[in-house]
Amino acid sequence: MATAAPHRAAPVTNRSQLAAIGPEQLAADFKQVRTATEALAQGLSAEDQNLQSAPFASPAKWHRAHTTWFFETFVLKPHSPSWEPCSPAWNYLFNSYYNGVGRQYPRPQRGLISRPDIHEVAAWRRRVDRAVLALIDNPPAGEFTRLAELVRLGLNHEQQHQELLVTDIKHGFSKNPLHPAWHQPRQPARHDGAPLRWIKFDGHTAGIGMPDDGRFCYDNEQPRHRQIIEPFELAARPVTCGEFLEFMRDGGYEDPDLWLSDGWRWLKENDIQSPLYWQHTDEGWKIHTPGGLQALDPAEALAHVSFYEAAAFAHWAGARLPTEAEWEIAATSRAGSPGPTAESGRLHPAASRPDQSGKNLLADMLGNVWEWTASSYLPYPGYKAPAGAIGEYNGKFMANQMVLRGGSCATPLGHIRPTYRNFFYPPDRWQFTGLRLARH
């Protein structure tokens, strides 16, 4: 999805491919994504939907409104001259960071926006949906391709906010000592998880980034370029909760030699003693989940750790984090079946399944948890941000953040791919952030 700036970028799409999609498919995709957002909010009360537990999180109602504002601002206003916004003031309330469009309401105070209420936002969504579908069905002459490009961007943007809606509600509910559940409890794994194996990759010069072959991607995934890759090994699955528990029991949070300097300072200043959402009780370790507080499953993929924690664990394990180039060539050539994504309905990491193909495939490269890499979020060689407000979608965030790869249990499957570059600040951990070990 998001927040620090999660996986945001301007679209890069082959226009002939968009034209080939056709109005019927575009309309069907639009309905599916917009309906999925409302399904996530179903069952959340007005109080739930206005909950903002931290400056980096946003209320569910704000996510529903902001994604609607996006279609109104970038699709309807430029292409439908007769469109009349519900309220000009909502442009200020629900603009996230697009300075070229106008001022923005302070992000840390989004939970104070009690009006418009959830019913007004729902009515706005329905009105915008009808207008966008009518525009798709009857676009201005010669403008369908550009219209389709913007709609496709808006749908990917909304899928990002679907994941953020999940993680922001989860963070908010974790602050309630009642640990309310807003989703069905996860089912424990019926297997012990995959053993830790190492998959070898030879050194070579690799092509990195999305080829210009017509598939949708964001501008930060291009241009495709060459990188020299030295021989390396990658773990066949993400790190598990049980393995991280061993790190904790071995004094991992007390040993400054394992930590980056910034990480040690962050740990001490914030009294960090375990991953986010872990709680030690008389019955052992438990984790706050969308289904409430539940027992820790050692076989499940670890989530909700910062880059600092990921790097410290890798050091303790005698390994390291992979670079994003290493991760990408591994995912492109040796990825097995995806881990759980939003479609699973689980909304919580699962235990990786053992590879039974006999091909030494990597488990859960796409889905389950986002995986921290050792790479700073920087532009690829030859990158140039698009002009205009849409160009603010990505390029201006290329500083002080680290790249994550893969996708999570809350990411729609059609929204992730091996070249996808997610990015967050090193201390961030309210997203489904985990890690996979690498070594030389």
C-alpha positions in Angstrom: 0.0 0.0 0.0 1.0 4.1 1.9 2.2 6.5 6.4 5.8 6.6 5.5 5.6 6.5 1.8 4.7 2.9 1.0 5.1 1.7 -2.6 4.0 4.9 -4.3 4.9 5.7 -7.9 3.6 7.1 -11.1 2.3 4.7 -13.7 4.3 3.3 -16.6 2.1 1.5 -19.0 2.1 0.5 -22.7 -0.7 2.5 -24.2 -1.5 -0.1 -26.9 -2.0 -2.6 -24.1 -4.4 -0.2 -22.3 -6.4 0.3 -25.5 -6.6 -3.5 -25.9 -8.2 -3.8 -22.4 -11.4 -2.2 -23.6 -14.1 -0.4 -21.6 -15.8 -3.6 -20.4 -12.7 -5.0 -18.7 -11.7 -1.6 -17.3 -15.2 -1.2 -15.8 -15.1 -4.7 -14.3 -11.7 -4.0 -12.7 -13.0 -0.7 -11.4 -16.0 -2.3 -9.8 -13.9 -5.1 -8.3 -11.4 -2.9 -6.6 -13.9 -0.3 -5.3 -16.1 -3.1 -3.9 -13.1 -4.7 -2.2 -12.4 -1.5 -0.3 -15.9 -1.4 1.0 -15.8 -5.0 2.0 -12.8 -4.3 4.3 -14.7 -1.5 6.0 -17.8 -3.6 6.5 -18.5 -4.3 10.1 -16.4 -1.3 11.3 -18.5 1.2 13.3 -18.3 4.9 12.8 -16.0 5.1 15.9 -13.8 2.4 14.4 -13.6 4.2 11.1 -12.5 7.5 12.6 -9.8 5.9 14.8 -6.2 7.3 14.3 -3.7 5.7 16.7 -0.5 7.4 15.5 0.6 10.2 13.2 1.7 7.7 10.6 -1.6 5.9 10.5 -4.9 7.1 8.9 -8.5 6.4 9.8 -10.4 3.9 7.6 -12.9 6.5 6.7 -10.1 8.7 5.5 -8.7 5.9 3.2 -12.2 5.4 1.7 -12.5 9.2 1.1 -9.0 9.8 -0.1 -9.2 7.0 -2.8 -12.5 8.6 -3.9 -10.8 12.0 -4.0 -8.1 10.5 -6.2 -10.6 9.5 -8.9 -12.5 12.8 -8.6 -9.3 14.8 -8.9 -7.3 13.0 -11.6 -10.1 11.3 -13.6 -13.4 13.2 -13.4 -12.3 16.8 -13.2 -10.0 16.6 -16.3 -12.2 14.4 -18.4 -15.8 15.2 -17.3 -16.5 19.0 -17.7 -19.9 18.7 -16.2 -18.7 17.1 -13.0 -19.5 19.1 -9.8 -17.6 18.1 -6.6 -19.7 17.3 -3.6 -17.8 19.9 -1.6 -14.8 21.9 -2.6 -13.5 21.8 1.0 -13.1 18.0 0.7 -10.2 18.6 -1.6 -8.3 20.0 1.4 -9.4 17.3 3.8 -8.6 14.3 1.6 -5.5 15.4 -0.4 -2.6 13.4 1.0 0.6 15.0 -0.3 0.0 16.4 -3.8 1.3 20.0 -3.5 0.5 20.6 -7.1 -3.2 20.1 -6.4 -3.5 22.2 -3.3 -3.1 22.4 0.5 -3.5 19.4 2.7 -5.1 18.9 6.1 -2.4 18.0 8.7 -1.9 14.3 8.5 -1.5 13.7 12.3 -5.0 15.2 12.8 -7.0 13.1 10.3 -8.8 11.4 13.2 -10.4 14.8 14.1 -12.3 14.8 10.8 -15.6 13.6 12.2 -17.5 15.2 9.3 -18.2 14.2 6.6 -19.4 11.1 8.4 -19.2 7.5 7.1 -22.6 7.7 5.4 -21.6 10.9 3.5 -18.4 9.3 2.4 -20.3 6.2 1.3 -22.6 8.3 -0.8 -19.7 10.2 -2.3 -18.1 6.9 -3.3 -21.2 5.8 -5.0 -21.6 9.0 -6.9 -18.0 9.0 -8.0 -18.3 5.3 -9.0 -21.3 6.0 -11.2 -19.6 9.0 -12.9 -16.3 7.1 -13.6 -18.2 4.1 -15.0 -20.2 6.4 -17.2 -17.0 8.1 -18.4 -15.5 4.7 -19.2 -18.6 3.7 -21.2 -18.6 7.0 -23.1 -15.2 8.7 -23.0 -14.4 11.9 -24.8 -13.3 11.4 -28.4 -9.7 10.2 -28.6 -9.2 10.2 -24.8 -9.9 6.6 -23.8 -6.3 5.5 -23.6 -5.3 8.4 -21.3 -8.5 7.8 -19.3 -7.7 4.1 -19.0 -4.1 5.0 -17.9 -5.4 7.2 -15.1 -8.1 4.7 -14.0 -5.6 1.9 -13.9 -3.3 4.1 -11.7 -6.2 4.9 -9.5 -7.0 1.2 -9.0 -3.4 0.4 -8.1 -3.4 3.4 -5.7 -6.6 2.1 -4.1 -5.2 -1.4 -3.6 -2.3 0.2 -1.7 -4.8 1.9 0.5 -6.7 -1.3 1.1 -3.5 -2.7 2.7 -3.1 0.5 4.7 -6.7 0.3 5.9 -5.9 -3.2 7.3 -2.7 -2.2 9.0 -4.0 1.1 10.3 -7.0 -0.6 11.9 -4.9 -3.3 13.3 -2.6 -0.7 14.9 -5.5 1.2 16.3 -7.2 -1.9 17.8 -3.9 -2.9 19.4 -4.1 0.1 21.6 -7.3 -1.1 23.2 -6.6 -3.4 26.2 -9.7 -5.4 25.2 -7.9 -6.4 22.0 -11.1 -6.3 20.0 -11.4 -8.6 16.9 -12.6 -7.2 13.6 -11.8 -10.2 11.6 -12.1 -14.0 12.0 -9.3 -15.6 14.1 -6.5 -17.1 12.0 -6.4 -20.9 11.8 -3.1 -22.5 13.1 -0.9 -24.1 10.6 -1.5 -27.8 9.9 2.2 -28.3 9.1 5.5 -27.5 10.8 6.5 -25.1 8.2 9.4 -25.3 5.7 12.9 -26.1 7.0 15.6 -23.5 6.6 17.4 -24.3 3.3 19.8 -22.2 1.3 19.4 -21.7 -2.5 22.6 -20.9 -4.4 22.8 -18.3 -7.2 25.7 -17.8 -9.5 27.3 -14.4 -10.1 26.5 -12.7 -13.3 25.4 -9.4 -14.9 21.6 -9.2 -14.4 18.9 -7.1 -15.9 17.0 -5.4 -13.1 13.7 -3.5 -13.3 10.5 -3.9 -15.3 11.1 -4.4 -19.1 9.2 -2.0 -21.4 6.9 -4.8 -22.6 3.5 -3.5 -21.9 2.8 -4.6 -18.4 1.7 -2.1 -15.8 4.3 -0.9 -13.4 5.3 2.2 -11.5 7.9 4.6 -12.6 10.3 3.6 -9.8 10.5 0.1 -11.3 12.2 1.5 -14.4 14.3 2.0 -16.4 15.5 -1.6 -16.7 19.3 -1.6 -16.2 22.2 -3.9 -15.6 23.8 -4.8 -12.3 26.7 -7.0 -11.5 25.7 -9.7 -9.0 28.3 -11.7 -7.1 27.5 -15.3 -6.1 25.2 -15.5 -3.1 22.8 -17.7 -1.3 19.2 -16.9 -0.3 17.1 -18.6 2.4 14.3 -20.7 0.9 11.7 -19.0 3.1 11.2 -16.0 5.4 12.4 -15.9 9.0 9.9 -17.4 11.4 8.5 -16.2 14.8 10.2 -19.2 16.4 13.6 -18.2 15.0 13.2 -14.7 16.2 12.2 -15.9 19.6 15.5 -17.7 19.8 17.3 -14.4 19.0 15.4 -12.8 21.8 16.2 -15.5 24.3 19.8 -15.3 23.3 19.9 -11.6 24.4 19.5 -10.2 20.9 17.9 -7.0 22.2 20.6 -6.5 24.8 23.7 -6.9 22.6 24.8 -3.6 21.0 27.3 -5.4 18.8 24.4 -6.8 16.7 22.9 -3.4 16.0 23.5 -0.5 13.7 24.2 2.7 15.6 20.9 4.3 14.6 19.1 1.0 15.4 20.6 0.8 18.9 19.7 4.4 19.6 16.1 3.7 18.4 15.9 0.6 20.5 17.0 2.4 23.7 14.9 5.5 23.1 11.8 3.5 22.5 12.4 0.6 25.0 12.0 -2.0 22.2 12.1 -5.5 23.6 10.1 -7.5 21.0 8.4 -7.2 17.6 5.4 -5.0 17.4 2.2 -6.7 18.7 4.0 -9.3 20.7 3.0 -9.6 24.4 4.4 -11.8 27.0 1.7 -13.3 29.3 1.4 -16.0 32.0 0.5 -18.3 29.2 3.5 -17.4 27.0 4.0 -15.1 24.1 0.9 -13.9 22.3 0.4 -11.7 19.2 -2.3 -9.1 18.5 -4.0 -10.1 15.3 -7.1 -8.9 13.4 -8.8 -11.8 15.2 -7.8 -10.5 18.6 -4.9 -11.6 20.9 -3.8 -15.1 20.0 -1.0 -17.5 20.9 2.3 -17.1 19.0 2.8 -19.8 16.4 6.6 -20.4 16.1 6.2 -21.7 12.5 4.5 -18.5 11.2 6.5 -16.0 9.2 7.8 -13.1 11.3 6.2 -9.8 10.8 6.1 -6.2 12.2 9.8 -5.8 12.7 11.8 -2.7 11.7 14.7 -2.6 9.3 16.9 -2.3 12.4 15.5 -5.4 14.0 15.8 -7.3 10.7 19.5 -6.3 10.3 20.3 -7.2 13.9 18.7 -10.6 13.5 20.6 -11.3 10.3 23.9 -10.3 12.0 23.0 -12.7 14.9 22.3 -15.5 12.5 25.6 -15.1 10.7 24.0 -13.8 7.6 22.8 -10.6 6.1 19.8 -9.0 4.3 19.7 -9.4 0.5 20.1 -6.5 -1.8 17.0 -5.7 -3.8 18.8 -6.8 -7.0 19.6 -10.2 -5.5 16.0 -10.5 -4.3 14.6 -9.6 -7.7 16.7 -12.1 -9.7 15.9 -14.8 -7.2 12.2 -14.0 -7.4 12.2 -13.9 -11.2 14.0 -17.2 -11.6 13.2 -19.4 -8.6 9.9 -18.3 -6.9 7.5 -21.0 -5.9 3.8 -20.5 -5.4 2.7 -17.2 -3.7 2.2 -17.0 0.0 -1.1 -15.8 1.5 -2.3 -12.5 0.0 -5.4 -10.4 0.6 -7.6 -12.9 -1.4 -6.9 -15.6 1.3 -8.9 -13.5 3.8 -6.4 -14.4 6.4 -4.9 -11.0 7.0 -2.1 -12.5 9.0 1.2 -14.2 8.1 1.2 -18.0 7.7 3.8 -20.7 8.0 5.7 -21.2 4.8 4.9 -24.5 3.1 7.8 -26.9 2.3 8.8 -27.0 -1.4 7.7 -30.4 -2.8 8.5 -29.6 -6.4 12.1 -30.9 -6.3 13.2 -27.7 -8.1 14.6 -25.9 -5.0 12.1 -23.1 -5.3 11.8 -20.2 -2.9 8.7 -20.1 -0.7 6.5 -17.0 -0.3 8.6 -14.6 -2.5 5.2 -13.0 -3.4 2.8 -12.6 -0.4 2.9 -13.5 3.3 5.3 -10.7 4.5 7.1 -7.8 2.9 10.8 -8.5 3.1 13.4 -5.9 4.2 16.4 -5.6 1.9 19.8 -3.9 2.4 19.1 -1.4 -0.4 18.4 2.2 0.1 15.4 3.5 -1.8 17.1 5.4 -4.7 16.3 6.1 -8.3 17.4 3.6 -10.9 20.1 4.8 -13.4 18.4 7.1 -15.9 15.2 7.6 -13.8 13.3 10.8 -14.4 10.1 11.6 -12.4 7.0 12.4 -14.5 5.9 16.0 -14.8 2.9 17.4 -13.0 1.1 16.4 -9.8 1.1 12.7 -10.7 4.9 13.0 -10.7 4.7 13.7 -6.9 3.5 10.1 -6.5 7.0 8.8 -6.0 10.2 10.5 -6.9 10.2 13.0 -4.1 10.3 10.2 -1.5 13.7 8.8 -2.7 15.6 9.7 0.5 16.2 8.1 3.9 14.1 5.0 3.2 14.8 1.3 2.7 13.4 -1.0 0.0 11.1 -3.9 0.8 10.1 -6.6 -1.7 7.5 -9.3 -2.1 4.0 -8.4 -0.8 2.1 -9.4 2.2 -1.0 -11.3 3.5 -2.9 -8.0 3.0 -1.7 -7.2 -0.5 -4.0 -8.1 -3.4 -2.3 -10.8 -5.5 -2.7 -8.8 -8.8 -0.9 -5.9 -7.2 2.5 -7.5 -6.6 5.3 -8.7 -8.9 9.0 -9.4 -8.7 10.0 -5.8 -9.7 7.7 -4.1 -7.2 9.6 -1.7 -4.9 8.0 -0.9 -1.6 9.7 1.5 0.8 9.6 2.6 4.4 11.7 4.4 6.9 14.0 2.1 9.0 12.0 2.3 12.3 8.6 1.6 10.6 7.1 -1.7 11.6 3.3 -1.4 11.7 3.2 -2.9 8.2 3.6 -6.6 7.6 7.4 -6.3 7.4 9.6 -9.4 7.8 12.8 -10.6 6.4 14.6 -13.4 4.4 18.3 -14.1 5.1 21.1 -14.0 2.5 24.8 -14.8 2.7 27.8 -14.7 0.4 
